[in-house]
């Protein structure tokens, strides 16, 4: 377990993404993955009110609902660190104070809990002042409904500005940045966000740590993959992408591990990263991402060079 900086949250080195629950995994399949995650020592689950509104017939909140049913059935809420988000659900858009209050209450109802451990601004809403947004988050913490707050998909400049606003107004501070970061998408994290995270002394929890599944190794030259995510990795199927997979293969053999585990280990090797986020539709997929290994400096350098 690791402690997220500026919090007392003790979490597993892999945060389980809940975006597949209610989308590509039904409730029974989701329960199986969640059970296996906890059985393997996991305790950190990430979701959002918008998951998975994009699926035909869904309205949003499906992932939270499944997680809520599972926690109630297992009676394990107190053993878990639960994160969810506000701003992207079509009926609860943005970061206005009234919307944050309403969206949070709805998330708590779906999750069947009195509080969430980490509550994210799911994207930067520049139509609303940071004073209003951070004030609303602070009120939620004071009410005992939220323990800590985080920012998702915020630029370095806005992260730093939010910190200044919090200090000036005695508001709660964002303690986590969540954004895309992986071997195939190294910027803007490395080019700008990492410095801001280091300056603020906060955590980074990258999403798409496996590049929408490309870095699991199931995609190979000339191989057709039946996946609802396959369309999102077309740009990775390039000379650079295949070189990264080749190096991942070699390192995975050295560690007797999955390619997924190596890809996530590369993220953890960055001192600005606390815990990567990855999701699994099946228990077999979960086993691949739950392996926690440590790369040598030479292995990190190999992957850095291949992924430039």
N, C-alpha and C positions, 0 to 999 in steps of 0.2 A: 504494500500500500504506500501511496505517496500523499503528502499534504499539499493541497493547492495553495500557492503563495497568497498571503493576506487573508486567509480563511482558516477555519479549523476543520475543513472538509477533508477526510481521509478517503482516498479513492483508489480503485484498481488502475493499473497502468493502461487498461483499455476501457474506454467509455463506449457502451453499447448504444449505437444509433437506433432510434425507434421509427425512422422514416418508412421502413418496410411494413410495419405492423398496420394491418388494415388496407394495405396496398397489394404487394406481391405475396404477403403472408397473411393468411386468415387468422382468426383467433386461436384455433387449436395449434396451428403451426407456430404462432407467436408465443404462446404459452410454453411450448417445447423449447424454443430458443431461450426464452427468459429463464426457465428452470435450469437449463444447461449452463447458462452464463453464471448464475448464482452458485450452482454446484461446483463450478470451476474457480470460485473465489471472487467473482465479479460483484460489484455493488453500485455502479455508476451508470445511470440510464438517461439518455438524452432524447427529448421529444419536442413537439411544438404544436400549438393549436391548429396550425394549417395542415398538419399531416393527417390524412392524405387526401386533401380536398381535390387534388388533380385527377383522381381516379373517377371514371364515369360512375355516377350513382352515389358518390360520397359527398358529404357536406363539410368536411373538416372535423377534427377532433377524434377521428377513429383511432389513431394511435394512443392518445391519452386514455380513451375509453377502455381499450384493451389492457393497457398497463394498469389502470384502476381496478378492473375486474380481477386481474391476476394478483395484484397486491392484496386485495380483499380476500381472495380465495386462499392465498398462502399465509396471510397474516404477518407479512414481513416488511411493512412500510418502514419501521424504525431501523432496519438494518441497511436501508438503501439511501443513496444520494440521487435525488430526482431533479432533473433540469427540464424546463420547458420555456416557451418563447411567445412573444406577442408582436404583432404588427402586420403579418402577412395574410391572415385569414380574411377572406373577402367581406365577411359580415362584421369583422372587428379589425379594420385596417388602421395602421398608423400608431403613433405614440402620444396622442393626446391623453391627458390625465384621466378623463372620464372613460376613454376606451381601455386604457390599461387596467383601471379598476374593474370594469365589467368583464373584460377578457380573462383577467386573473381569477375572478370568482367562478367563471364558467370552466376554466381549466381545472380548478380545485374540485369542482363538482364531478367532472369527468374522471379525474384521477382518484376520487374518493379519499381525499386527504385534506388536512387542515392547512398545510403549507407546502411550498416547494423549496428545495435547498438552493437552487440557482435559477434565476429568472432573467431571461435575455430580452433585450431590444433586438428583434430579429433582423432589422435593417435600420439604417439611419434615416429618420424622418425629418428632413430639414424644413418642413412646413410647420413644425412645432418647435418651440424654443427648448433648448436643453434644460433650462430652469424648470419648465413645466414637466418634462419627461422625468428628469431625475428627482424632482419633488414628488411625483406620483410614486416612483419606485421607493423612495424613502418612506413615504406614508405606508406603503405595503409592508415594508420591513417593520415599522413601528407597530403595525396591526398584528404582527406575528404570522403573516401569510407568506412571507419570503424571507430567506436567510441572507442571501447574497445576490447581487445583480451582475449581469454580464452584457457585453456588446457583441453582436454578430454583424459581420459585413460592414464594418466601420473603417474609414481610412485612418491612417496614423494621425493626421491633423485633427480629425474629429475626436479621436480617443484622447488626445492631449487637451483639447478644448473642453471636453466633458470633465476631465480631471480637474481642470481649473475652476469650472463652474461648481463642481461638488465641493471643492475646498472653500470657495468664496461664500457658499451658502450653507455650509455644514450639512450637505446632502451625502447620501451613501455614494460610494465610488464603484465604478465598474472594476471587478477584480479578474475578469476573464475576457479574452477576445476569442471569438470563434469565426474562422473564415477558411476558405479553401487553401489547402497547402498539401502538395505531394510531389513526388519525383517528376511528374509531367507538368506541374503547374507551380513553379517555385516563386513566382512573383504575382501580386505585389507584396507578398509576405516578406521575402528576403530583401527586396529593394526599399521598402519603407516601413512596413508594420513592425518588423522584428525590433528595430531600434526604439520605437515608441513603447513597445511592450517591455523591453529591457529598462528603459528610462523610468517607467511607472512601477516596475517590479511586480508585474501581474502575470497571469497564466495565459498560455495559448493552447487552445483545444482545436486542432485542425479538423475540419470535415472534408469529405471526399479524399481521405487519406490514401485510399486505394484507387483513386482516379476513376470513379464509377465502375470499378471492377476490373479495369485494365491491368492493374498491378497485382492481380491474383494469379496471373499466368494462364488463365483459361483462354485468352485471346492469343492466337499464333498466326503467322503468315499462312494464308490460304485456308484457315479454319473458320467455319461459320458457327457463330454462337447464338443459341436461342435464348435471348434475354431481353426483358423490357428496357434495359439500360443500354443495349448494344448500340443504339443510334448516337449515344452521347460520347462514344469513344472513337469515332471515326478519325478525328484529327490526331489521335495518338498512334494510329497504325501507320507509322512512318519509320524511316531509317533510325531516327533517334529513339523512338519507342521500342523497336525490336532490339536495339543495342542495350537499352535499360533492362529489358526482359532477360537478355542473355547474361548480363552481369548478375541479376537477381538469381537466376538459375544456379550460377556457380557458387554464390554466397550461401544460398539455401542448402546446397549439398554439403558445404563446409560445416554448417550448423545442424544438419539433419532436421531442417525445419521447412515450413511452407514458404513459398514466395511472398505470400501476404504478410507473414511474420517479419520477413526481412524488410519489406516496404515500410511497415509500421515502426520497426526498430530504427530505420533511417530517420524518421521523424523524431523519435525520442532522443536521438543523438544530438539534436539541436537543443542547446541549453534554453532557448526561448519557449520550447514546447514542454508542457506538463503531461498531457495525456491525449493521444489521438482518439478520434471517434471513428468507429467503423460499424457497419450493420451486417446482419446475417439473416438470410431468409430460411435457412435450414440449420439443424444442429451440426451437420457435416461442415458447412461453411463457418460456423462459429468456432469449431475446433481449429481451423486454420488461422483465424485471427487472434485466438486466445494465447497462442504461444508467445511468450515474452523472452526475447533474446537480446544480447548486447553485441553490437558490431565493433570490430577493431577499427582504429583510426584509418588503417589502410583500406578497409572495406568501405567505409564512409567516403573516403577520397575517390575510390573507384566509381561509386554511384554518383557522386557529385560531378565527376568528369563526363560520364555517360549521359547525364541528364541535362547538361548545359544546352 
